[in-house]
Amino acid sequence: QMMKFAWDNYKQYALGKNELRPLTKNGHIGNMFGGLRGATVIDALDTLYIMELEEEFQEAKKWVEKSFDLNVNGEASLFEVNIRYIGGLLATYYLTGEEVFKSKALELGEKLLPAFNTPTGIPRGVINLGRQDTRSFFSPCSGMSWSWGWASAGSSILAEFGTLHLEFLHLSELSGNPVFAEKASTSHLGLQVLNRVEKPQGLYPNFLSPVTGNWVQHHVSIGGLGDSFYEYLIKSWLMSDKKDLEAKKMYDDALEAIEKHLVKKSAGGLTYIAEWRGGVLDHKMGHLACFSGGMIALGAEDAGEERRQRHMDLAAEITNTCHESYARSDTKLGPEAFRFDAGSEAMATRLSERYYILRPEVVESYMYLWRLTHDPKYRQWGWEVVKALEKHCRVEAGFSGIRDVYTTTPTHDNMQQSFFLAETLKYLYLLFCEDDVLSLDDWVFNTEAHPLPVNHTNFKA
């Protein structure tokens, strides 16, 4: 019902725009997608299909067939276009076999390739999606790429160039063209770069120069800027049917360094993953870092007995801490970031971190921990989130984020994020499904919760 409500209002007030503004009942385009439209449509496709909302799925499919225009010219986030658009199209193709989704994914994938034209093969973060002919009078910048203006010294971001591998392997599989797999392996596994460059304490900083292949500054985070790099290491191994041993070793080594240097326990007994700034710990976790409970549980499955138990315990403890960040708020929804300092535990201590934008990471970990342990508390915690979303985020024409989780009369931010339909509602649905609905043995979820099949890949660059 929540998914249908979110979709119906998007369809009524914002179809074709990227996201719905539910208070003002209009659409939002934004500037992340380089002129592409319909982010919510693409993100919602597989969720509608999985939930058997047949009529709504057909509405979304019809929009893709008739109105999804890839001939755009604008600055796009390589990362966001990959995880939302390409991930969504690939997943829906694998679920339905409908050729339109495959052809659109491949066409869009081609437009992303110029981002990899750097001395190291590490792509830049921003790509112009226009015609790739740089001599074009109308589009002199098309096909060019550059780094985000706010990224330190023209660097590429670990989570962005490290979150291409799953989708690009499938693009190679479906097209028969190895170029996608080759590009992604260079940037993701970094055989020439990441394994060569010295890592401080075995940790991966968030900023890397695509020109020199050197770290630009020593900020390490399992939350924003770093998060899905680690996620895609373990998921690359799982998607390869556990044959990609290089990815597995990189994941194991990275997690060992994280355990050694970043995992801490608060005075009140809560386990958390701190951030690291040039050797100095920042005792905070972002909401984005709360995916890591699920990731660590996934990675524990094939470890040796002692390590498996240690990692399952760690996964459960981190997920519990993230639950506490929800339980300690007045709305029972968690803040954007929470801290462990000055007597505060699992609470936002800064006004700028008190908001909640319908993020999925906490319920993502609930879903994985439920599937791997069947401890009923994870379903109970998930149901608490459902009730809180209904009470505080549901408005007349959709769902909206809120500006402060610590007040029971929150102000809404007027944005129904596309990832709410792709991730938050999908993970909640799967939490209450039987385990054979998108079984973890057969599917791997990309970082936008789009399911991709295991062992569908012959290409390994």
Phi, psi and omega in degrees: 000320179296317180296315181297319179297315180297316181291313184301320179288321174300313181299318184289320190250344190215015184305128181096337171280171183282321181214160180269136167260100192286337180282316181269356176056051175214182185258160178236134180260311179075178185234020182274340196249012171061035180094348175294148180240171172073032180304319180294324177299309185294320180293329185274341188311304186290328177295315177301318182293313182297322181280001179061035171272076193297313182298317180292322177298317180296325176297316181293317179299318180299321178297319180298316182294318191263330194233352184279103187260122179264355180274073183240164181222104180184172184275121184239149171284117177307315182297309185292319178296321180294308188287326184271304186283303182293317177301314181295318180292316180298312182300317183291325174298314182294328179284327189247335186075008182281122188298331184301324182288321178296312185294321178294320180298316182293320180296319179291322178302320179301323183290342182271344188300323181300341179298338183274359182281073179229163181302330183262345189085353174285123185286156171278161190280338185239135181229140172275123187275004181292182180307141187279008178270105185288354178272356183300129179297321185282338186220067185296341182260359187299143180081354179274157178224158179206173181269158177300138181301329183273350181287137187304119172050046175068028185272162170265156189255131186310310183293335183278308181283345178270006186233052179232341195298312184299311183293318185289328174298321179289326175298320177293317180301316185281331183266340187075008182254114185289353187300324181295313180297321180295315181298313184292324180293322178298314186278326187276303181278342172052043184303325180274340189245294190294327179282341182270319186288142183289133180255126180297119181057023182080005182266154179258110173296164188275343185239131181225138178284125177286353179267310184262338185078015179256154175295144182264323173208160187260070172248122182243131181213138172270354174268218182307145181082335181243322194327292192284350170302312181291320179302318184283340174295307182290326181286331174297319177296314180296318183291333179279012186059038175066032177259338183279081187289335178296315179297320180297317180294319178297321178295312182300316181294319180296317181293325178298318179293322178297314178301318186287321191249337189244334182284124182228162176239132182284169178301329180273007174089015179267130178274133179216168178247111182284166171263159189232123181237094179057036178099349179257129182277138172251113190275068177219157170234138172273156175306322180302328182288349183286353171294339192291335174301312178296319181298314183294323176295317177301315183288340183285337190306322185251017177278167175296165190304311183295313182292322180301312181295319180298317182287325176295321177297316180298317179300316180294321181293317179295318179296323176297318178299318179293324174298320179298325178297332175279312186297332183272003177260158181291332182268350186066026171239148189271152179284169180295328176208150180220154192234165179227071179205162178051039177081357180265139179226126177057033179230148171286132179250357179241140181304325184288354183244012187269359186273162177225122185248041176069028185292152186260349198299324182290315179289335173301313179293323175303316183298312181295316181294325176296311183298326187265345180234335186056030172284121187296345181296332182291324175290322177299314179296320178298321180292327174300321179293317178304312182296321180292320177298316180296321185283318191250338186250340179284126176239186187300324188233045177135200177243143181230147169293166179234154188272344182206114182282353185261019172227141182277357172238067188289154172272136181272150182266000175064038178217122172260097185298144179297328182289346174297320179280325182285320192244298189302309182288327178293314181294322176297318179299313182293330178300328182256005177272168167293156184294340182276357172279109188053062181304139178293346175285335188247341186228147172239132180270129174290179189287354173255015178069023175271122185283131176239141186288145176288144171059032176265008192239125174260340184277126169219104186294000000 
